[in-house]
């Protein structure tokens, strides 16, 4: 009798899975199973345990070309040289204009034309100095707006990390979040890796003044050590850790099924009832999917969820509620029972 009952449950399971393609658009229903059906289907549950987890945000990193920053530093140095030359020319012109004025005032020891030429030379020198000052200010402002306060200042003063960037000892990495996500408190110890799985060490520089190309979220600049160097343009996967801890539960991967692109699990209520529960924005970890707790959370510590046989429950859940219950809890009698 039990053998026949198990075979009928198995047949119903196969039929439910075969019908899943046409039932996918239906709303999932709560499933009721008796003890015999639960045992025959290999359905097991586990109680969720509360865990503490450091907030973590997955971001996209990219190795930047430091050439534009180095070029800006050279342009700033050149503009400073022009300003220094203009200042020296202005000082000389001022001295010559003052001497000409003294000579002209002392019984016209020089001609009026010479006196006016000296004054004109001073005005031209002052205008050249003002222009050089404005050019230097514009380049320094561009360095700050393009690269942020710290890297812009480094370019202007040729301070660290500019020498390391010029020598290739370090590289710049821009780390950006997708649109709609905010940066956690400054993450000084991010976990980063290259596409081939190699771990790299990043050292925080500061906020980036602009969003990365193709990414509309906020960004941070980091430095990558020489031993972790990668070609310019290499993408990195970066986990940014936030402050403090967050309470929640970890859902085993075996418990998760997908319905129309949405992750969900089946929560046991009572002894024989399993209700589908969606997992909004689950965070994947090595142990499973982390779900933050708190009031109104989809899952709470102590609740039991299906961790084995979830596909069977999901298949039954796609059928109309009464049909699913009838199929799994009221098998027809058979003359072999």
TAQUI-V912368 format. One record per backbone hydrogen bond with DSSP energy under -1.0 kcal/mol. NH is the residue of the N-H (numbers start at 1). CO is the residue of the C=O. E is the energy in kcal/mol with one decimal. If there is no record, write none. Layout:
BEGIN
NH:CO:E / NH:CO:E
END
This chain:
BEGIN
5:1:-2.4 / 6:2:-2.5 / 7:3:-2.2 / 8:4:-2.3 / 9:5:-2.2 / 10:6:-2.4 / 11:7:-2.4 / 12:8:-2.4 / 13:9:-2.1 / 14:10:-2.4 / 15:11:-2.3 / 16:12:-2.4 / 17:13:-2.4 / 18:14:-2.3 / 19:15:-1.6 / 20:17:-1.1 / 23:19:-1.5 / 26:23:-1.7 / 29:317:-2.3 / 31:274:-2.8 / 33:272:-3.2 / 38:34:-2.3 / 39:35:-2.2 / 40:36:-2.6 / 41:37:-2.2 / 42:39:-1.1 / 43:38:-2.3 / 44:308:-1.8 / 46:305:-1.9 / 48:303:-2.9 / 51:248:-2.8 / 53:246:-2.3 / 57:240:-2.5 / 59:238:-3.6 / 60:176:-2.8 / 61:236:-3.1 / 62:174:-1.6 / 63:234:-1.8 / 64:172:-2.8 / 70:66:-2.4 / 71:67:-2.9 / 72:68:-2.2 / 73:69:-2.0 / 74:70:-2.0 / 75:71:-2.4 / 76:72:-2.5 / 77:73:-2.2 / 78:74:-2.4 / 79:75:-2.6 / 80:76:-2.3 / 81:77:-2.0 / 82:78:-2.2 / 83:79:-2.2 / 84:80:-2.6 / 85:81:-2.4 / 86:82:-2.4 / 87:83:-2.6 / 88:84:-2.2 / 89:85:-2.3 / 90:86:-2.3 / 91:87:-2.2 / 92:88:-2.2 / 93:89:-2.6 / 94:90:-2.5 / 95:91:-2.0 / 96:92:-2.6 / 97:93:-2.5 / 98:94:-2.1 / 99:95:-2.2 / 100:96:-2.4 / 101:97:-2.1 / 102:98:-2.0 / 103:99:-2.4 / 104:100:-2.6 / 105:101:-2.0 / 106:102:-1.4 / 107:105:-1.6 / 108:104:-1.3 / 109:103:-2.2 / 115:111:-2.0 / 116:112:-2.6 / 117:113:-2.2 / 118:114:-2.0 / 119:115:-1.8 / 120:116:-2.5 / 121:117:-2.5 / 122:118:-1.7 / 123:119:-1.9 / 124:120:-2.4 / 125:121:-2.3 / 126:122:-2.4 / 127:123:-2.2 / 128:124:-2.4 / 129:125:-2.2 / 130:126:-2.3 / 131:127:-2.2 / 132:128:-2.3 / 133:129:-2.4 / 134:130:-2.1 / 135:131:-2.3 / 136:132:-2.1 / 137:133:-2.3 / 138:134:-2.2 / 139:135:-2.1 / 140:136:-2.3 / 141:137:-2.2 / 142:138:-2.2 / 143:139:-2.0 / 144:140:-1.8 / 145:141:-2.7 / 146:142:-2.3 / 147:143:-1.9 / 148:144:-2.0 / 152:148:-2.1 / 153:149:-2.2 / 154:150:-2.2 / 155:151:-2.2 / 156:152:-1.8 / 157:153:-2.1 / 158:154:-1.3 / 159:154:-1.2 / 162:159:-2.2 / 165:161:-2.3 / 166:162:-2.7 / 167:163:-1.9 / 169:164:-1.5 / 170:164:-1.5 / 171:224:-1.7 / 173:222:-3.0 / 174:62:-2.4 / 175:220:-3.0 / 176:60:-3.3 / 177:218:-2.1 / 181:178:-1.7 / 191:239:-1.9 / 193:237:-1.6 / 194:198:-2.3 / 197:194:-2.4 / 200:192:-2.0 / 203:223:-2.3 / 205:221:-2.7 / 206:221:-1.4 / 208:219:-2.0 / 215:212:-2.3 / 220:175:-2.4 / 221:206:-3.3 / 222:173:-2.7 / 223:203:-2.8 / 224:171:-2.6 / 228:225:-1.4 / 229:226:-1.8 / 233:63:-2.6 / 234:231:-1.9 / 236:61:-2.8 / 237:193:-2.5 / 238:59:-2.4 / 239:191:-2.6 / 240:57:-3.2 / 242:55:-3.1 / 246:53:-3.1 / 248:51:-1.9 / 249:291:-2.3 / 251:289:-3.2 / 255:252:-1.5 / 256:253:-1.2 / 257:264:-2.5 / 259:262:-2.6 / 262:259:-1.6 / 264:257:-2.5 / 265:277:-2.4 / 267:275:-2.8 / 268:304:-3.0 / 269:273:-2.7 / 274:31:-2.8 / 275:267:-2.7 / 277:265:-3.1 / 279:263:-2.7 / 283:290:-1.8 / 285:288:-3.7 / 289:251:-2.5 / 290:283:-3.5 / 291:249:-3.0 / 293:247:-3.2 / 297:294:-1.9 / 302:48:-2.9 / 303:300:-1.7 / 305:46:-2.1 / 306:266:-2.4 / 307:44:-2.6 / 308:44:-1.5 / 313:309:-2.0 / 314:310:-2.7 / 315:311:-2.3 / 316:312:-2.2 / 317:313:-2.2 / 318:314:-1.0 / 324:320:-2.8 / 325:321:-2.2 / 326:322:-2.6 / 327:323:-2.8 / 328:324:-1.9 / 329:325:-2.2 / 330:326:-1.7 / 337:334:-2.1
END
